[in-house]
């Protein structure tokens, strides 16, 4: 078996990181070396590459391996209504608060133009108050279970209300996962965590499995986005980013938490993974509404 001294191993590892960032577009500089080494070794063992240098040669000679490596680097762990207590709290406390306060943010900005110049008419004020718009953001949406779970919660909370426009922006970097999310078709053994009433109300049985209903799918907008370089959303009511940043460096985590804070409207909510902890400036800015479930408010 080929042996390398530590200096040579570290040098080859650094070159592999550089190659993955430049050629595959995966921003390795934001991830811990421990995580990357572990993930690289999975694919190296699989293809029989004993050193990072041999694996880089294999990547050059076998283009399909690049997607397999990306699949390993982008961890996709998800399920319907993951951590049910979180969704219970969303339905009982968080959504009612959001719904009671939200209105069209475009109208809000238009309203600001009157400041120091003139007072809006009663008719204009009424129009502003009637136009309601809810905006949510699922970061690292994987195969769609999280944003669709959130959409079902929102629909349950709204009931028959039709004057609220709902946008759930769902981001991921994995093309295969996004394709499955957009298709919204799940086999029976992939429905764990769904309540029978949700399955009956929000899914359509087909030959290949169960497809999310059009009314729920219409609420969710899937986008391929890299969290480390794409423009962030603004005026968001609620951000869900759970167990996506656990492998990032502490510095990158702190930056992201602050970016999430700035993406929220005043009073908006951020929900993180239950094993995660706020870092940096955001730790002093967010107000905790549930320490156990890791739900925070701007």
C-alpha positions as CSV (number, residue, x, y, z in Angstrom):
1,X,0.0,0.0,0.0
2,X,1.3,3.4,-1.0
3,X,2.4,5.4,2.1
4,X,2.8,9.2,2.3
5,X,4.4,11.3,5.0
6,X,2.0,13.8,6.7
7,X,3.4,16.8,4.8
8,X,2.8,15.1,1.4
9,X,-0.7,14.0,2.5
10,X,-1.6,17.5,3.6
11,X,-0.2,19.0,0.3
12,X,-2.2,16.5,-1.8
13,X,-5.3,17.1,0.2
14,X,-5.0,20.9,-0.3
15,X,-4.6,20.4,-4.0
16,X,-7.7,18.2,-4.1
17,X,-9.7,20.8,-2.3
18,X,-8.5,23.4,-4.7
19,X,-9.5,21.2,-7.7
20,X,-12.9,20.5,-6.3
21,X,-13.5,24.2,-5.7
22,X,-12.3,25.4,-9.1
23,X,-13.6,22.6,-11.3
24,X,-16.7,21.3,-9.5
25,X,-17.8,24.6,-8.0
26,X,-18.1,23.3,-4.5
27,X,-16.8,25.9,-2.1
28,X,-14.5,23.7,0.0
29,X,-13.0,26.7,1.8
30,X,-16.1,27.1,3.9
31,X,-16.1,23.4,5.2
32,X,-14.0,21.9,8.0
33,X,-11.1,19.8,6.8
34,X,-12.3,17.0,9.0
35,X,-15.6,16.8,7.1
36,X,-13.9,17.0,3.7
37,X,-11.3,14.4,4.5
38,X,-14.0,12.0,5.6
39,X,-16.1,12.6,2.5
40,X,-13.1,12.4,0.1
41,X,-12.1,9.0,1.6
42,X,-15.5,7.6,0.9
43,X,-15.1,8.1,-2.8
44,X,-11.4,7.2,-2.8
45,X,-12.1,3.9,-1.2
46,X,-14.9,3.3,-3.6
47,X,-12.7,3.8,-6.7
48,X,-9.5,2.3,-5.2
49,X,-7.5,5.5,-5.1
50,X,-5.0,5.3,-2.2
51,X,-3.9,8.9,-2.3
52,X,-5.5,12.3,-3.1
53,X,-3.2,12.6,-6.1
54,X,-4.4,9.3,-7.5
55,X,-8.0,10.3,-6.9
56,X,-7.4,13.6,-8.8
57,X,-6.1,11.6,-11.7
58,X,-9.2,9.4,-11.5
59,X,-11.5,12.5,-11.5
60,X,-9.8,13.7,-14.7
61,X,-10.1,10.3,-16.5
62,X,-13.7,9.5,-15.3
63,X,-16.0,12.5,-15.6
64,X,-19.1,10.7,-14.1
65,X,-17.1,10.5,-10.8
66,X,-17.4,14.2,-10.4
67,X,-21.2,14.0,-9.8
68,X,-20.7,11.0,-7.4
69,X,-18.3,13.1,-5.4
70,X,-20.7,16.0,-5.3
71,X,-23.4,13.7,-4.1
72,X,-21.2,12.6,-1.2
73,X,-20.2,16.2,-0.3
74,X,-23.7,17.6,-0.3
75,X,-25.3,15.6,2.5
76,X,-29.0,15.0,1.9
77,X,-30.7,13.9,5.1
78,X,-34.4,14.8,5.2
79,X,-37.8,13.5,6.0
80,X,-41.4,14.7,6.2
81,X,-42.1,17.0,9.2
82,X,-38.6,16.3,10.6
83,X,-38.6,16.8,14.4
84,X,-42.4,17.0,14.7
85,X,-42.2,19.2,17.8
86,X,-40.7,21.9,15.6
87,X,-43.6,21.8,13.2
88,X,-46.1,21.7,16.1
89,X,-44.7,24.9,17.4
90,X,-44.7,26.5,13.9
91,X,-48.4,25.7,13.5
92,X,-49.4,26.8,17.0
93,X,-47.3,29.9,17.6
94,X,-45.0,31.0,14.8
95,X,-47.4,30.9,11.8
96,X,-50.3,32.6,13.6
97,X,-47.9,35.5,14.6
98,X,-46.6,35.8,11.0
99,X,-50.0,35.7,9.5
100,X,-51.4,38.3,11.9
101,X,-48.6,40.8,11.1
102,X,-47.7,40.2,7.5
103,X,-48.7,42.3,4.5
104,X,-47.4,43.0,1.0
105,X,-43.8,44.2,1.4
106,X,-43.9,45.9,-2.0
107,X,-46.8,48.0,-0.6
108,X,-44.8,48.6,2.5
109,X,-42.0,50.1,0.5
110,X,-44.5,52.2,-1.5
111,X,-45.9,53.4,1.7
112,X,-42.5,54.7,2.8
113,X,-42.4,57.1,-0.1
114,X,-45.0,59.2,1.7
115,X,-42.8,59.7,4.7
116,X,-41.9,63.4,5.2
117,X,-43.8,64.4,2.1
118,X,-47.5,63.6,2.4
119,X,-49.9,61.4,4.2
120,X,-51.5,58.5,2.2
121,X,-55.2,58.7,1.6
122,X,-57.6,56.4,3.4
123,X,-58.2,54.5,0.2
124,X,-54.4,54.0,-0.3
125,X,-54.0,52.9,3.3
126,X,-56.8,50.4,2.9
127,X,-55.2,48.9,-0.2
128,X,-51.9,48.5,1.6
129,X,-53.5,46.7,4.5
130,X,-55.5,44.3,2.3
131,X,-52.6,43.1,0.2
132,X,-51.0,40.3,2.2
133,X,-47.9,38.4,1.2
134,X,-46.0,35.7,3.1
135,X,-42.4,34.8,2.2
136,X,-40.6,31.7,3.5
137,X,-37.1,30.3,2.7
138,X,-36.0,26.7,3.0
139,X,-32.2,26.5,2.8
140,X,-30.8,23.1,1.8
141,X,-34.2,21.7,0.7
142,X,-32.9,18.4,-0.6
143,X,-35.7,16.4,-2.3
144,X,-38.5,18.8,-1.2
145,X,-39.8,17.2,2.0
146,X,-39.0,20.3,4.1
147,X,-40.5,23.0,2.0
148,X,-43.6,20.8,1.2
149,X,-44.0,20.1,4.9
150,X,-43.9,23.8,5.6
151,X,-46.4,24.5,2.8
152,X,-48.8,22.0,4.3
153,X,-48.5,23.7,7.7
154,X,-49.1,27.1,6.1
155,X,-52.2,25.8,4.2
156,X,-53.5,24.2,7.4
157,X,-53.1,27.6,9.2
158,X,-54.7,29.6,6.4
159,X,-57.7,27.4,5.9
160,X,-59.8,28.8,3.2
161,X,-58.3,32.3,3.3
162,X,-57.6,33.4,-0.3
163,X,-56.2,36.9,0.2
164,X,-52.7,35.7,1.2
165,X,-50.0,35.1,-1.4
166,X,-47.5,32.5,-0.2
167,X,-44.0,32.1,-1.6
168,X,-41.7,29.4,-0.3
169,X,-38.2,29.7,-1.8
170,X,-36.4,26.3,-1.7
171,X,-32.7,26.3,-2.4
172,X,-30.3,23.4,-2.9
173,X,-27.1,22.8,-4.9
174,X,-27.8,19.2,-5.8
175,X,-29.4,18.8,-9.3
176,X,-30.7,15.3,-8.6
177,X,-32.4,16.3,-5.4
178,X,-34.0,19.4,-7.1
179,X,-35.3,17.2,-10.0
180,X,-37.0,14.9,-7.5
181,X,-38.4,17.9,-5.5
182,X,-39.9,19.4,-8.6
183,X,-41.4,16.2,-9.7
184,X,-43.0,15.9,-6.2
185,X,-43.6,12.1,-6.7
186,X,-42.8,9.9,-3.7
187,X,-43.0,6.1,-3.3
188,X,-44.9,4.6,-0.4
189,X,-41.7,3.8,1.6
190,X,-40.6,7.4,1.2
191,X,-43.6,8.9,3.0
192,X,-42.5,8.2,6.6
193,X,-43.5,11.1,8.9
194,X,-46.7,12.0,7.1
195,X,-50.0,12.1,9.0
196,X,-52.8,10.2,7.3
197,X,-54.8,13.4,7.0
198,X,-52.0,15.1,5.2
199,X,-51.5,12.2,2.8
200,X,-55.2,12.2,2.0
201,X,-55.6,16.0,1.7
202,X,-52.4,17.1,0.0
203,X,-51.3,14.1,-2.2
204,X,-52.7,12.5,-5.3
205,X,-52.2,8.7,-5.7
206,X,-50.6,7.7,-9.0
207,X,-49.3,4.4,-10.4
208,X,-45.7,5.2,-9.5
209,X,-46.5,6.6,-6.0
210,X,-48.0,9.7,-4.4
211,X,-47.6,13.2,-5.9
212,X,-47.9,16.4,-4.0
213,X,-51.1,18.2,-4.9
214,X,-51.0,21.2,-7.3
215,X,-52.1,23.7,-4.6
216,X,-49.1,22.8,-2.4
217,X,-46.6,22.6,-5.3
218,X,-47.7,26.1,-6.4
219,X,-46.5,27.6,-3.1
220,X,-42.9,26.3,-3.5
221,X,-40.2,27.7,-5.9
222,X,-37.2,25.5,-6.2
223,X,-33.9,27.0,-7.3
224,X,-30.4,25.7,-7.7
225,X,-28.4,28.1,-5.5
226,X,-25.0,27.9,-3.8
227,X,-25.4,29.4,-0.3
228,X,-21.8,30.6,-0.3
229,X,-22.0,32.8,-3.3
230,X,-25.6,33.5,-4.4
231,X,-27.5,36.6,-3.5
232,X,-29.6,36.2,-0.4
233,X,-33.4,36.8,-0.1
234,X,-34.9,39.8,1.6
235,X,-38.1,40.5,3.6
236,X,-38.4,36.9,4.6
237,X,-41.0,35.9,7.3
238,X,-39.4,32.6,8.2
239,X,-36.1,30.9,7.3
240,X,-35.6,27.2,7.9
241,X,-31.9,26.1,7.6
242,X,-31.5,22.9,9.7
243,X,-28.4,20.7,9.8
244,X,-27.1,22.3,6.6
245,X,-24.3,24.4,8.2
246,X,-23.0,21.8,10.7
247,X,-20.0,20.9,8.6
248,X,-19.0,24.5,7.9
249,X,-16.2,26.4,9.6
250,X,-17.1,28.5,12.6
251,X,-16.3,31.7,10.7
252,X,-18.6,30.8,7.9
253,X,-21.3,29.8,10.2
254,X,-21.1,33.2,12.0
255,X,-21.3,35.0,8.7
256,X,-24.3,33.0,7.5
257,X,-26.2,33.5,10.7
258,X,-25.8,37.2,10.3
259,X,-26.9,37.0,6.6
260,X,-30.0,35.1,7.7
261,X,-30.7,37.8,10.3
262,X,-30.4,40.5,7.6
263,X,-32.7,38.6,5.2
264,X,-35.6,38.5,7.7
265,X,-38.2,41.2,8.0
266,X,-38.5,42.8,11.5
267,X,-40.1,40.1,13.7
268,X,-39.2,37.3,11.3
269,X,-38.2,33.9,12.4
270,X,-35.1,31.7,12.0
271,X,-35.2,28.0,12.7
272,X,-31.9,26.1,12.9
273,X,-31.0,22.5,13.6
274,X,-31.6,21.3,17.1
275,X,-27.9,20.3,17.4
276,X,-26.7,23.7,16.2
277,X,-25.7,26.8,18.1
278,X,-25.7,30.5,17.1
279,X,-22.3,32.1,16.7
280,X,-20.9,35.5,16.2
281,X,-22.8,38.8,16.1
282,X,-26.2,37.1,15.3
283,X,-26.0,35.5,18.8
284,X,-26.6,38.9,20.3
285,X,-29.2,40.0,17.7
286,X,-31.6,37.1,17.7
287,X,-34.2,36.6,20.4
288,X,-34.9,33.0,21.3
289,X,-38.5,32.0,21.3
290,X,-37.8,28.4,22.1
291,X,-34.3,27.3,23.2
292,X,-35.0,23.6,22.9
293,X,-36.4,23.7,19.4
294,X,-33.9,26.4,18.3
295,X,-36.5,28.9,17.1
296,X,-35.3,32.5,17.0
297,X,-36.9,35.9,16.1
298,X,-35.5,39.1,14.7
